[in-house]
Amino acid sequence: MNAVRTRGLGKAYRDATAVRGLDLTVPRGTTFGFLGPNGAGKSTTIGMLCTLIRPTAGEASVAGQDINRAPHEVRRRIGLVTQESTVDQDLSAIENLSFHAELYGASRRDARRRAGAVLEIMHLAERGRSPVRTYSGGMRRRLDIARGLMHEPEVLFLDEPTAGLDPHSRANIWTRLHELRQRQGITIFLTTHYLEEAENCGRIAVIDRGSVVAEGSPADLKSTVGDDLVCLRTADDAAAVHAVRTQLGLAAALVNHEVRVRATDGAALIPALIQAVTVPVTSVTVVKPSLDDVFLHHTGRTIGEPVGDPR
Ligand SMILES: Nc1ncnc2c1ncn2[C@@H]1O[C@H](COP(=O)(O)OP(=O)(O)OP(=O)(O)O)[C@@H](O)[C@H]1O
């Protein structure tokens, strides 16, 4: 069963189309990364899947429930962590979480118990009684995620969960997300514009100007854009280039004092390269295509470049 399935999903505003013809399939238990530059349509998509924004085209189901016909059923099965934190700074984490649960009808005892459990999951239990205003940015974000987990959702939506955090806090959040998926089997649907973070996802969809331009595992997407690049530094580059061409029959180029050779599997080529190049080799590096290359390949831009007009 799929956690998320969309067919032709779209959202048009009066003067702009935010999302067009979106066909997505997210199997249960996947960490799915929705990757795209600012303004690509990521938040609008999350808003539609979480039943906060009404689509103007197509259909979608989340946790097996139709977003248009059964929005309340969808809401019961999902957690949403938006870009803006919604916790009260003057309350402790436990108070924030249990008040929230009580508001939704849980008994005080159950609310406290569940708050304790989700704080454990997000590694905040030790500071659970401190006021949130004493937390670091990373701890606050983990508390936001803990809140999204309170009613044991099947699918957790996270809009830019690591934006603005330092690398250590980002890594910590990723460790928690991996644990969540592995131990609790939760499907995680997140947006990000950090390409390196998308590597943590089992599957990604690249969205640009409201449409998906590529979808697959990070490894699959990278393998479709090109080969590895093997770079050699040698004592005699001209001789090395000649040897690679004549001995191995491969195209080799001299760029920036490096001998560069393209190969499907760069690492596997290294022994043959070293043997063919009889001159001393001082370094060998294998550069794999990155998600940057994937984005560039499909959109003709790097992810940081402005998106332009979505109309
Ligand atoms: N309520 C609205 N009315 C008109 N246009 C909108 C509205 N909401 C979003 N848009 C437009 O739709 C496009 C997609 O916006 P969206 O917020 O979904 O992008 P995003 O990928 O989430 O970007 P960001 O990372 O900046 O949030 C943008 O061009 C935006 O200006």
The ligand as an ORCA input file, in Angstrom:
! r2SCAN-3c Opt
* xyz 0 1
  N      -1.663     31.941     -1.863
  C      -0.968     32.116     -2.989
  N      -1.399     32.974     -3.952
  C      -0.709     33.150     -5.103
  N       0.432     32.506     -5.408
  C       0.929     31.646     -4.488
  C       0.258     31.399     -3.240
  N       0.989     30.484     -2.545
  C       2.061     30.180     -3.313
  N       2.026     30.868     -4.479
  C       3.022     30.798     -5.571
  O       3.150     29.457     -5.963
  C       4.522     29.124     -6.216
  C       4.942     27.960     -5.355
  O       5.016     28.348     -3.984
  P       5.434     27.347     -2.804
  O       5.399     28.113     -1.531
  O       4.639     26.121     -2.895
  O       6.932     27.014     -3.197
  P       8.057     26.277     -2.335
  O       8.736     25.344     -3.266
  O       7.472     25.698     -1.110
  O       9.021     27.457     -1.956
  P       9.610     27.867     -0.529
  O      10.706     26.913     -0.274
  O      10.076     29.271     -0.792
  O       8.451     27.801      0.442
  C       5.310     30.394     -5.955
  O       5.520     31.035     -7.182
  C       4.403     31.208     -5.072
  O       4.620     32.585     -5.262
*
